[in-house]
């Protein structure tokens, strides 16, 4: 898992970016990777985060990426707990603070 902090000098706001990976046929599913990455980015425990169901159907998300030898889609993007989340068929989950501007 990697964490990167970027600053935009014109706005003086911090943008937190976290990347993690998931693997097919393991316990580290796309859903687990999303929740883990958002927990790391937010500094919260996984159990302190809102339900993922508020943002996306977790079962459907796992199904899109793990039900076949090749993912059904290339990527899925959504907002969760104040973060923009991108789950890629390559096994990468990217989390970045939501830009509300």
N, C-alpha and C positions, 0 to 999 in steps of 0.2 A: 504494500500500500504506500502511496506517496502523497505528500501534502505540499502544496505550493501556495504561497501568499503573494498576490500581485497588488501593487498600488497604482492607482491612476492619479498622477500629479495634479491634474486639473480639478478633480473632485475630492481628493484627499480621503477617499474611502478605501477600505480593505476589501479585496475580493478573495475568498478562500476557495481553493480548488483541490479536490481530492480524487484520486483515481485508485480503483481496486479491481481485482479480477475474480471471476467465478469460473468454475470448471464443470463441464457436463459429467454426469454420473458420479457426483460427489455431493456431500452435504452442503458445500459452498455453492448454493444455487444463486441465480440472479437476484431473487428477493433477499436472501441473506446478505449478499454483497451490497445491495442498495441500502439496507438498514444499517449495516456496519459502516459504510462510507459516510452516510449522513450523521451517524452517531459520532464518528471521528471528527468530521468537519464542524459539528455543532458543539462538541465537548460534552455531550449528554450521554447517559447510559442508553443502550438500545431500548430498554423498557420505559424510558422517560419520553420517547418520541411518540407522536400521535400514531394512530393505527394507519398502516399503509393502505388499507381499504379506503381511506378518505381521499387518496390520490389515484389509485389504480387497483385493479383486481389482481392480487398477488398470484393466485392460481393460474390465471390467464397469462401473466407475465412469464412465469416459469414454463408454462406450456409452449409459448411462442419460441423459446430458446432451447428447451431441453427435450422436447418430445420426439425429435428426429435426429438423424446423424448430422443434418445441416439445419441451422435455425430457419424458422418460417419467415423471418423478417431480418433486415440488416441492422436496424436499430429502433428503439422506442424512446421517446422523450416525454417527460412529464415533470410537474412541480410536486415537491414533497417537503413538508416541514420548513418552507422558506428556501429551498434549494432547487435549482434546475438539475434534473437527473437525466443522463443519457445511458441507456443499457445497449451495448453493441453485441452483435452476434459473434464477434471475435472473442468474447469473454471479458470485455472491459466494461466497467461502470465508472462514469465520470460524474462528479458532483461539484457544482459551483453555486455560490450564493446567488440568489435571484436578483436580477437587476430590475428594480421597480420603476426606473426612470423612463 
